[in-house]
Amino acid sequence: MLLCTVLSYAQKKPVQGFVIDKDSKQRLAKVYIYNSRSDEGLYNNTKGEFSTQVMVGDTLVAALQGYAVDTLVYKGQNSFYFQLKPLFIRLKEVSIIGKTMSPDELYEKTQKEYKYQTDRGSSKDLLNIGSNGVGLGIDAIYNLLSKRGKNARHLQSILEKDYNEQIIDYRFKPEYVKQVLGISDTELLDFMQQYRPSYSFVLSASDYAFIVYLRNSYSAYKRNPKALRLQPLPDIKIEQL
């Protein structure tokens, strides 16, 4: 048993990596890096970098709210990096051929892809009903209390937040905002970044209420275009691997 343990650890290798925005090529921080084999997760640092122990064949997942999940299989290289695709709708128009998946369909697809991992964090079947009455389900208790369950629930929460952002994007579209407000392309991106509506408002607001929100927000934007503007991120160059 001791020999097997030693051999198992001997196969692990410390590697470093970083995460970037696939479009802007800027580094991304606070990204959750998840190893599906070891069921361990970690966050990268403010420079977008991380270090972890991996084995050849490990599947690693990078997840960040507002970005599509990126997955790679470790093949023994000394370092690697993730490229996360933003879920935000870009201002540049594109021609889409075929049926575009709705936020519900995208969320269901992602759930199926990671079903085994997210089921570990599920609290369903907490109560079992049998011939002897109602009892607590051992598997459900383990999922709730174990480290594996916590990691799975954390990944699940990231997927759900991404789904919420997709719902907002589905209604808060650049072409629609531009049509309602008659806003210029120069102001459009800046306005939409500062006055992005909440998920709960998007779900509950009628078409009229949504138009009123856009017009009131644009009036506030015209009075002070910098009121809610975020500070620009530092431009960090990516070293060649």
Salt bridges, closest charged atoms under 4 A:
ASP23 OD1 - LYS85 NZ 2.97
ASP23 OD2 - ARG90 NH2 3.36
ASP39 OD1 - ARG120 NH1 3.24
GLU49 OE2 - ARG27 NH1 2.89
ASP58 OD1 - ARG37 NE 2.58
GLU105 OE2 - LYS99 NZ 2.89
GLU108 OE2 - LYS112 NZ 3.63
GLU113 OE2 - LYS109 NZ 2.68
ASP119 OD2 - LYS115 NZ 2.64
GLU165 OE1 - ARG196 NH2 2.88
ASP169 OD1 - ARG196 NH2 2.80
ASP185 OD1 - LYS178 NZ 2.57
GLU187 OE2 - LYS222 NZ 3.03
ASP190 OD2 - ARG229 NH2 2.61
ASP207 OD1 - ARG171 NH2 3.22
GLU239 OE1 - ARG27 NH2 2.31
